[in-house]
Amino acid sequence: MDAKTKELVSFPMPIDIEDALNMGFKRSDIVYRLIGNRRVSCVIVEGTQEQADDFLRAVRREQKSEDRENRCLIADGKGGWYTRIQGKKHERTERKDIEDLIFDFKKSRIATINNTFSGFMARRKTAVSSRTWAKDKHLYETYIQTADISNKPLVELNCQDAYSFLDHCLTVKPDMQYKYWKNILITLNQFFIDAIQSGIISMNPFHSFRPNKDRFVPRKIVQDCDTIFSPEELELVTQIALEDAEAKHSSLPLGILVIKHLGIRDGELCALKWGDIVEKKKFYVIHIQREMVSCVTEDGKYTGFEVLNHCKTPKGDRLIPLSPKCLEVFGLIQKYNTQNGIPTGPSDLIFQRIRKGQIELCSPRCFYGRFARYCRMAGMDVVKSPHDMRRTFVTMLNDAQMNIKKIQQYAGHASLAQTMDYIKHREVTDEDLEYLSTL
């Protein structure tokens, strides 16, 4: 390549005004230039002379292609219109309908992941929680945006591009596990579904992609006994939490006992209100109907927590009976809240705290540290989490031979398979040995 082609030159790049503003250009950066046979909005960019020539030639070719399409817009002499797209005849009664058909076809020929992802995200924000679309945004910016597939026309993507995309992701994160890759693929598949619904593509180009799991870092094997509390551990942690609550006159240590008795998620725990406890004819139940989640701004930044007036899934909205022991725990919580000047009315959150003289909400973070500290104080080899207590709840109900559908209902799981996955086996028992001895 000679010196002339290496020298940077400025040239106009046609772009829609709205797209230019979304990409960070100012209105003063937008100019109008005559390119080919059209006067179009542009931004001035830099590149080599060879790049400028190639780009402008491609624009003129596109214009000629559009002109050919327009010449194919023909009145059929019977009050209708027709055109041919890729050799197939399309007929419509109204001219606008046939123009829209041509426009959609041309749009599909130039649509890429990068120039349509912003529209997908706008629709995604209205359909899923902020935590979900924030994860989609992070995965796009980290892995998808910089991949070659993101600038290739969507209609030209195929299964081979999926393998190239996987190579790119493993370059960005060499220690990637298969489960993490599945998260990236879920985001990409949701984008493809949106593109299908928008009429840009007719099918998911990665639908038959099945990578070899050997390409990923093996998942660390975790024993079942390390993800649930043993009866001895449960007793020790319960005693430590009760002593801590009594010593500090605080209700926060008792949140661990509420999860033990109800098996609820930590976000559901933080969103409980006193009015959720309802008296039935012979017993009390608690209505799980809302959840605390991370609060995310429009640009995907986490700024604290907020309470949503719904659960994670429709199945999460449920009634759980309160055992006498669980009622005692709520009685202690009410006692400590009253002593500390924390209101306990029907509309008040059960778990609140005094910080710098002000009453504020308790987030899931208020319980993570306590869980870890109590586990260490109990001499446990593996420090467990609030979610491990939830698994313990499901496992203990199964051990007590409760109906599996009832367990699913109380756990608030969307599927029975999820409930089955939560059921863990503690240790090898004499009963296991008896089964094996029959072989």
C-alpha positions, 0 to 999 in steps of 0.5 A, a space after each residue: 500500500 502506497 503513502 497516499 492510501 495510508 494518509 487519513 482523509 475526511 469523508 461524509 458518512 450517510 447516517 440517519 439523524 436520530 441514529 447519529 444522536 444516539 451514537 453520541 454525535 451533536 446536531 452541529 456534527 450533522 451536515 448534508 451532502 450530495 452523494 450519488 443522486 441523493 442529498 442525505 444527512 451525514 457525519 464527517 469521519 476519517 479514514 484512508 483514501 482507499 476506505 473512503 472510495 470503497 465506502 462511497 462506492 458501496 453507498 452508490 451501489 445501494 442507491 442503484 439497488 433502491 432505484 431498481 426496487 422503486 422501478 419494480 413498484 408497478 401499478 397492475 392496472 386493476 387498482 393494485 400494486 405489485 413488486 418483485 423481491 428476490 424473484 418472488 412477486 408480491 401484490 398489495 391493494 394499497 401503494 403504501 403497503 407495497 412500499 412498506 414491504 420494500 422498506 422492510 426488505 431493505 431494512 433487513 438487508 442492512 440490519 445488524 446487531 449493533 445498529 438494532 440492539 438499542 431498539 431491542 433494549 428499549 423493548 426489553 426494559 418494558 418486558 423484564 425486570 431491571 436486573 435482567 435487562 441490566 445483565 443483558 446490557 452488560 453482556 452485550 457491551 462486554 462480549 457481543 458489541 465487539 464481536 465480528 457478528 455484530 456488524 454482519 447483516 442479520 440475514 447473513 448470519 449462520 451457525 458457523 458464525 456462532 462458532 466464531 462468536 464463541 471463539 471471541 468470547 473465550 478470548 475475552 474470558 479464557 476461564 469461562 464456564 459453560 453456565 456463564 456462556 449460556 447466559 450470553 447465549 440467552 441474551 443473544 437468543 432473546 435478541 434474535 426472537 425480537 428480530 424475528 418478531 420485528 420481521 428482520 429475520 425469519 429464524 434464529 441463525 444460532 438455533 442448531 448451535 451445540 458447542 462442545 462443553 470441553 471447550 469451557 473450564 469445568 464447573 467446580 464440583 460442589 457436594 450436596 452437603 455443602 449447599 444445605 445445613 445439617 441438623 446440627 449446623 441448623 441448631 447451632 446457627 439458630 441458637 447463635 442468631 437468637 443470642 445475638 438478637 437478645 444481646 443487641 435487642 435487634 430484629 435483624 439476626 432473626 431474619 435468618 430464622 424466618 428464612 429457616 421456617 418459611 424458605 423464602 428468598 432474601 429479597 422476599 424477606 426484606 419486602 415483608 409487611 406486618 399486614 402480610 400475616 393473616 389469620 385463618 380459622 385455625 392458623 396464621 398464614 403469611 402472604 408472599 406477594 412482593 420482592 426487593 430487588 436492585 435498583 438500576 438506572 437507565 444507563 445500567 448502573 446499580 443505585 441501591 434497592 427498591 421494593 416491587 409489588 410483585 414476586 420474581 414469577 407468578 408462582 412466587 405469589 403464595 400463602 405459607 402457613 406459620 408454625 408456632 415456632 415461626 409465630 414466636 420468631 415474629 413475636 420477638 421481631 415485633 418486640 425488638 422493633 417496638 423497643 427501638 421505635 420502629 413502627 409495626 403497623 400493617 403497612 410497615 415493613 417487618 425488617 427495618 433498622 435504625 441508622 444514624 438516627 433514621 429508620 431505613 429499609 433493610 436490604 439483602 446485604 444486611 443478612 449476608 454478613 450475619 450469615 457468614 459470621 454465624 457460620 464461622 461462630 458455629 465452626 462450620 467448614 463451609 460458610 453457607 448463604 441465605 439461599 443455602 437455608 432456602 435449599 435446606 427448607 426444601 430438602 427438610 420438607 422432602 425428608 418429611 415426605 411432604 407432597 412434592 407439588 406442595 413443596 413447589 408451591 411453598 418454595 414459589 418455584 416456577 417449575 417442578 424441575 427447579 424444586 427437584 434440583 433444590 432437594 439435596 442429599 446429606 450423607 450416605 445412609 444405612 438405607 442407601 447401603 441396603 438398596 445397593 446390597 440388593 444388586 
